[in-house]
Amino acid sequence: MFRFGEPTYLYLLLLLPFLAAFYLYSNYKRRKNIRRFGDPTLLAQLMPDVSKYRPDVKFWIIFVAIGLFSVLLARPQFGSKLETVKRKGVEVIIALDISNSMLAQDVQPSRLEKAKRLISRLVDELDNDKVGMIVFAGDAFTQLPITSDYISAKMFLESINPSLISKQGTAIGEAINLAARSFTPQEGVGRAIIVITDGENHEGGAVEAAKAAAEKGIQVSVLGVGMPDGAPIPVEGTNDYRRDREGNVIVTRLNEAMCQEIAKEGKGIYVRVDNSNSAQRAINQEVNKMAKSDVESKVYTEFNEQFQAIAWVKYILFAVFLLATVGVSAQKAERDYIRKGNRLFNDSVFVDAEVNYRKALEANPKSTVSMYNLGNTLSQQQKFQDAMEQYVSASKIEKDKMKLAHIYHNMGVLFQAGKDYAKAVDAYKMSLRNNPADHETRYNLALAQKMLKDQQNQQNQDQNQDQNKDQQKQDQKQDQNKDKQKDQKQDEKKDQQQPPKSEKKQDNQMSKENAEQLLNSVMQDEKDVQDKVKKQQKVMQGGRLEKDW
């Protein structure tokens, strides 16, 4: 980011075009007057000590000096500083139903897609507020910890689909309880839970959970997605619909009565989400009615003075500064690329922003600002592995503790989003070591530790189940081997007890008839051989040899 502390002095730059025009016109008149005296080439030979380029160099040095003087008086400011800013706002956690029934298309393009678009517009309307997201079906888990980073919220929103949770159902009560535990511990801030669901296959406990949240000062509102008449549930990737065991098409319907009861006990409102934008307007009005308190958020401010001490230096130092700028051209290029990348990032043109941040790194490979900004840009493009590499590289070079705290915080968010809770815990701890006063990081650390414990417990349960299954398979295999050995022994016993049937006579015990036939055959073969030999001798005696095939 770049700004001027005293931008009024920049009006002096308006003198530069007039100065340049005057100089160019003077050069034109000078060359025209020289031509009056003779050929310019001949005159140049007559005046060998007169430099052709020196006047231009002098002018442009003066030109740049005036320009730099004007800029320096305007106090250009570069650099960044992490500050905690207090703003009036509320905390909102959105609990989104992602069960298979949300794929129904009685609301276009589908219940789930309609809900995601509504959330996106709702986030756009938030101002100085914090938002978090929870997804649920048969289970509920945190998709995005509560944050003031709206861009990250919309990024995580795009990745939501029913495949995130394998267990089907509509555990609204569990989602409300999880949301109630996910707010920051800050006192005096308004809190709201917005449940977006069709209410299908409700598992109970939702009304009680909403009532408990209301007693804690948390408002629970419900947005019912769908139509009471219902619609079939399409099977993704096909043109067919989901069917029950009897082969009948399953029709899912909006349970408005249950949704209204939850909103009533949660002291919130119920709005049906249809193909209009009425639901969005209603929920925005309800959020704006809530009591707003100071919400702390961290922002980067650019304010470091760079050239104010040089502003009153004589013109001769401007020439020195001009020469010095040649040596720092790479730094200027780096700043230019970073500023351009920041503008593109703010405009959500993340691909072009990535290109400029990479060019800034080419100009200065050790620029932690470029690495950090590039990591944020890659995160917006869901290139989480590449983003993590940039954060890791920046953490190895950066020395400023506040910047390190922010880097490790973002690393923890990515690890937590990827359900690698162990690494998320380590990253949040590193962030707190550099900035112990960061309450948002401390909250995320506690949440990650809780989710890590739940994950480990689930893994232990799965391991025990696998061991039991393996033991059962081994027992079954041993039983099968015992049965096989038993059958084999029975077969051998039968073979031993059964007497042999009539055996064939031995080969050396030949019958008399067979012996006579064999003798006659041998004698006949010997006679044929003798007749052939005699015939051959007759042919050779006659002096004629024929092929006997």
ABEGO torsion letter per residue (X at the ends): XBBBABAAAAAAAAAAAAAAAAAAAAAAAAAAAAAAAEBAAAAAAABAABBAAAAAAAAAAAAAAAAAAAAAAAGBBBEBBBBBBBBBBBBBBBBBBABAAAABAABOABAAAAAAAAAAAAAAABBGBBBBBBBBBABBBBABBBBABAAAAAAAAAABBAAABABBEBBAAAAAAAAAAABBABBGBBBBBBBBBAGBGBAEGAAAAAAAAAAAGBBBBBBBBEBAAEBBBBBBGBABBBBBAAGBBBBBBBBAAAAAAAAAAAGBBBBBBBABAAAAAAAAAAAAABBBBBBBBBBBBBABBAAAAAAABBAAAAAAAAAAAAAAAAAAAAAAAAAAAAAAAAAGBAAAAAAAAAAAAAABAABAAAAAAAAAAAAAAGBAAAAAAAAAAAAAABABAAAAAAAAAAAAAAAAAAGBAAAAAAAAAAAAAABAABAAAAAAAAAAAAAAAAAAAAAAAAAAAAAAAAAAAAAAAAAAAAAAAAAAAAAAAAAAABBBBBBBBBAABBBAAAAAAAAAAAAAAAAAAAAAAAAAAAAAAAGBBBBBX
